[in-house]
Amino acid sequence: MKNKENKVKTAKYDKGQVFVKIMAGILALLMVAGTGATLIFALMA
């Protein structure tokens, strides 16, 4: 019984987990880009 329930749960949340990972990657890239841009502008000023 537990194995079947686990398989159903993982099947339902696979797409959600992929979406969350993609969003987390995009946000991480934006944070790194923002930090880099801030440092560049701070050094130019």
C-alpha positions in Angstrom: 0.0 0.0 0.0 2.7 2.5 0.9 4.7 1.9 -2.3 1.7 2.6 -4.4 0.9 5.8 -2.5 4.5 7.0 -2.9 4.5 6.3 -6.6 1.3 8.3 -7.0 2.6 11.2 -5.0 5.9 11.3 -6.9 4.1 11.1 -10.3 1.9 14.1 -9.3 4.7 16.3 -8.0 7.3 15.6 -10.7 6.1 18.5 -13.0 5.8 20.8 -9.9 9.3 19.9 -8.8 10.8 20.5 -12.2 9.0 23.9 -12.4 10.2 24.9 -9.0 13.8 23.9 -9.9 13.6 25.9 -13.1 12.2 29.0 -11.3 14.9 28.6 -8.6 17.6 28.5 -11.2 16.2 31.6 -13.0 16.0 33.5 -9.7 19.6 32.5 -8.8 20.8 33.7 -12.2 19.0 37.0 -11.6 20.5 37.5 -8.2 24.0 36.8 -9.5 23.5 39.1 -12.5 22.1 41.8 -10.2 25.1 41.5 -7.8 27.5 41.7 -10.7 25.8 44.7 -12.2 25.8 46.5 -8.8 29.5 45.8 -8.4 30.3 47.1 -11.9 28.3 50.3 -11.5 29.8 50.8 -8.0 33.3 50.5 -9.4 32.6 52.8 -12.3 31.2 55.5 -10.1 
